[in-house]
Amino acid sequence: MDQQVMNRRRVLAGAGAAGAVAVGSVAGASSASASDGGPRPSGSWVINRKDDPPSTDMAKTVVSFAAGRVIVVHDIAPAGPPGTGTWASSGDGGFKATFWFGQPGPGGPGSPGVTIRVRVRGKARRYTISGTYRFSVFDPSGAVVQSGTGSFSGHPIEA
C-alpha cells in the first residue's frame, strides 16, 4: 500500500507555494508596476514556506511572476517538480494565484501519480513577499486524498 500512496513528506514538500506559494535568501527585483491599475508582484522571489501543523517541514522555493499573468513555482530545497499556473493582482501589492504540478506514480515517469493544486493569497512589497496557501492532492482518478494549508515569506532575487 505504501508503494501506491505518495510519501506525505514528499507531497507536502512539493505542495507549498508562493506563491504558492509558497513560500529565502536573496534581494532586488522590483515588486510594483504602475500598469494594470497599480502595484503588483513581478520578477522572481526566493521564499521560505511552511505547511501548517502538524508538519514541521520547511522548504525553500523560487516563485516567478511573468507577463501574461503566468506564475512558475519550483521547490529548490528540497528539490521538487516545477508548478505552473496563473496569478491576478488584487490591488496595493496583493495577489492571488493558482498553480498545478504533478508527481509520477510508484512505477516512475509515465506512471499515474498525484497532481497537486495550490491556491495562494499574498502581498508583495518592494523587498518582501508573504502570504498563505491552501493545497489539495488528487489521486489519478481525481479524488482528493490530502489537503492542507501553510504560510510563506521571502524577498526578491537580485539580478
C-alpha positions as CSV (number, residue, x, y, z in Angstrom):
1,M,0.0,0.0,0.0
2,D,2.8,2.4,0.8
3,Q,4.2,2.0,-2.7
4,Q,0.9,3.3,-4.1
5,V,0.5,6.3,-1.8
6,M,2.8,9.3,-2.1
7,N,5.0,9.8,0.8
8,R,3.4,12.5,3.0
9,R,6.6,14.5,3.4
10,R,7.4,14.4,-0.4
11,V,3.8,15.5,-1.2
12,L,3.9,18.3,1.3
13,A,7.4,19.4,0.3
14,G,6.1,19.7,-3.3
15,A,2.8,21.2,-2.4
16,G,3.8,24.6,-1.0
17,A,4.0,27.7,-2.7
18,A,4.4,31.1,-3.0
19,G,3.0,31.5,-4.2
20,A,2.4,29.1,-3.7
21,V,3.1,29.7,-2.8
22,A,4.5,29.4,-1.1
23,V,6.8,30.3,0.3
24,G,14.7,32.9,1.2
25,S,18.0,34.4,0.8
26,V,18.5,36.9,-2.0
27,A,17.3,40.5,-2.8
28,G,16.4,43.0,-5.5
29,A,13.7,42.7,-8.2
30,S,11.0,45.4,-8.3
31,S,7.7,44.3,-6.9
32,A,5.5,47.0,-8.3
33,S,4.3,48.1,-11.6
34,A,2.2,51.2,-12.5
35,S,0.5,49.5,-15.3
36,D,-2.7,47.5,-14.9
37,G,-4.2,49.6,-12.0
38,G,-1.3,49.9,-9.5
39,P,1.3,47.9,-7.7
40,R,1.6,44.2,-8.4
41,P,4.1,41.5,-7.9
42,S,6.7,40.9,-10.7
43,G,10.0,39.2,-11.1
44,S,11.3,36.2,-9.2
45,W,11.4,35.7,-5.4
46,V,13.0,33.2,-3.0
47,I,10.6,32.2,-0.3
48,N,10.6,30.0,2.7
49,R,7.3,28.2,3.1
50,K,5.9,26.1,6.0
51,D,2.9,23.8,6.0
52,D,0.7,24.3,9.0
53,P,0.9,21.9,11.9
54,P,1.3,19.1,12.4
55,S,4.0,19.4,9.8
56,T,7.4,20.9,10.8
57,D,8.8,20.7,7.3
58,M,10.0,23.9,5.7
59,A,11.1,24.4,2.1
60,K,12.8,27.0,0.0
61,T,11.0,27.8,-3.2
62,V,11.6,30.1,-6.2
63,V,8.4,31.9,-7.4
64,S,8.3,33.9,-10.6
65,F,5.6,36.3,-11.8
66,A,5.7,36.7,-15.6
67,A,3.9,38.8,-18.2
68,G,0.5,37.4,-19.2
69,R,-0.2,36.6,-15.5
70,V,1.9,33.4,-15.6
71,I,3.3,32.1,-12.3
72,V,6.1,29.5,-12.2
73,V,7.0,27.9,-8.9
74,H,9.8,25.5,-8.1
75,D,10.9,24.0,-4.8
76,I,14.7,24.1,-4.6
77,A,15.4,22.8,-1.0
78,P,14.3,20.0,-1.0
79,A,14.1,19.9,-4.8
80,G,10.8,19.2,-6.3
81,P,8.9,19.4,-9.7
82,P,8.0,22.8,-11.1
83,G,4.5,24.1,-11.0
84,T,2.8,26.5,-13.4
85,G,-0.4,28.5,-13.3
86,T,-1.8,31.9,-13.3
87,W,-2.0,34.9,-10.9
88,A,-4.0,38.1,-10.6
89,S,-3.4,41.4,-8.8
90,S,-5.8,42.3,-6.1
91,G,-4.5,45.8,-5.7
92,D,-2.0,47.5,-3.5
93,G,0.6,44.7,-4.0
94,G,-1.9,42.0,-3.2
95,F,-2.2,39.0,-5.4
96,K,-3.9,35.6,-5.7
97,A,-2.6,32.7,-7.7
98,T,-3.4,29.1,-8.6
99,F,-0.9,26.7,-9.9
100,W,-0.6,22.9,-10.5
101,F,2.1,20.3,-10.6
102,G,2.3,16.6,-10.7
103,Q,4.5,13.7,-9.5
104,P,4.8,10.3,-11.1
105,G,3.4,7.3,-9.5
106,P,5.4,4.4,-7.9
107,G,6.1,3.0,-11.3
108,G,8.3,6.0,-12.2
109,P,8.0,8.5,-15.0
110,G,4.9,7.8,-17.2
111,S,3.0,6.0,-14.5
112,P,-0.1,7.6,-13.0
113,G,0.7,9.7,-9.9
114,V,-0.7,12.5,-8.0
115,T,-1.5,16.1,-9.1
116,I,-1.4,19.0,-6.7
117,R,-3.3,22.2,-6.9
118,V,-2.1,25.2,-4.8
119,R,-4.1,28.4,-4.2
120,V,-2.2,31.3,-2.9
121,R,-3.1,34.7,-1.3
122,G,-0.3,37.1,-0.7
123,K,1.2,40.6,-0.7
124,A,4.4,41.8,-2.4
125,R,6.2,44.9,-1.3
126,R,9.4,46.3,-2.7
127,Y,11.7,43.9,-0.6
128,T,9.2,41.4,0.9
129,I,6.6,39.0,-0.1
130,S,4.3,37.0,2.3
131,G,1.0,35.2,2.4
132,T,-0.8,31.9,2.9
133,Y,-1.7,28.9,0.7
134,R,-4.1,26.0,0.5
135,F,-3.3,22.8,-1.3
136,S,-5.2,19.8,-2.5
137,V,-3.6,16.5,-3.6
138,F,-5.5,14.5,-6.2
139,D,-5.0,10.8,-7.0
140,P,-5.1,9.6,-10.6
141,S,-8.9,9.2,-10.5
142,G,-9.3,12.9,-9.5
143,A,-10.3,12.2,-5.9
144,V,-8.8,14.5,-3.2
145,V,-6.5,12.3,-1.0
146,Q,-5.0,15.1,1.1
147,S,-5.2,18.8,1.7
148,G,-3.7,21.4,3.9
149,T,-2.6,25.0,4.4
150,G,0.5,26.9,5.1
151,S,2.3,30.3,5.0
152,F,5.3,31.8,3.3
153,S,7.6,34.8,3.3
154,G,10.7,35.9,1.3
155,H,12.3,38.5,-0.8
156,P,13.2,39.2,-4.4
157,I,16.1,37.7,-6.3
158,E,18.7,40.2,-7.3
159,A,19.9,40.2,-11.0
